[in-house]
């Protein structure tokens, strides 16, 4: 796609990504996020940014009419293709989530899993999400975080990450607090509907927002464990 640049950092981990990620954040956390996604429904025409190996795509496949699962890494998409082969409503495509080239107001739902904390200028991803969502469309953001962990616990996770992934590109890995994530999403014109913390140590932020502000009873913040 126009403007797309290959990302060699994540591509080289395509075949080992699932195992490596479970080593860093723990299998229970990934399963908890997956279980939370299974609670969603009526997602319509959905585009997923950063689908990776398709682990979470698999969870929402039957919740949407059609899923366009995208990633900047063709190697990741090859792995995802094997996992998702049985689904007939999923299309895999290489795309840069900062500038997709998709038509405006095309999708009912945008799913962004573990992208905003691993990319420079995450606001560009949200701007693009806002552009391609229909009015009132749903944004689902999931982001692993070390929010609430002690310094020692953060160091242990950092060592695990370095062991399997090595040094990340400069400025590309950060941890959002729930409040920081909410502010980031709201600055791009979304109305935050719900923000949860899922998991034990570490956790994941699970945020739902609408593309157009509307009257609501106010968002809720729930800390799960």
Buried (B, 14 or more C-beta within 10 A) or exposed (E): EEEBEEBEBBBBBBEBBBEBBBBBBBEEBBBBBBEBBEEBEEBBBBBBBBBBBBBBBBBBBEBBEBBBBBBBBBBBBBBBBEBBEEBEEBEBBBBBBBBBEBEEEBBBBBBBBBBBBBBEEBEBBBBBBBBBBBEEBBBBBBBBBBBEBEEEEBEBBEEBBEEBBEEBEEEEBBBBBBEBBBEBBBEBBBBBBEBBBBBEBBBBBBBBBBBEEEEEEEBEEEEEE
